[in-house]
Amino acid sequence: MKAFPSILITCKEAGTYIQQKEQGNLNAWGRFQLKLHLWYCKFCRAYAKQSAKINQFLERHFQEKTSPQNEAFKQKLKAEIQKKANQ
């Protein structure tokens, strides 16, 4: 680990931070770096908006379906999405 972490992050790192933020796993320094990156990168801003809309859709979709069968499907789908997001 670097002694002084860089303030600027890459788009790849920003993508990871966006996912962590949506999951509630991003620390204060990461939130600051992400906010700074989104300020100057229109592509990551668009990605963040799309990601938020997809998450909202999935939350609404799965709130409507609460049977045990659908709960297992929901967990499987979330795991697959997380796996793809971390690649």
Secondary structure, DSSP 4 states (H G I P E B T S, - for coil): --SS--S---HHHHHHHHHHHHHT---HHHHHHHHHHHHH-HHHHHHHHHHHHHHHHHHHHHHH--SHHHHHHHHHHHHHHHHHHT-
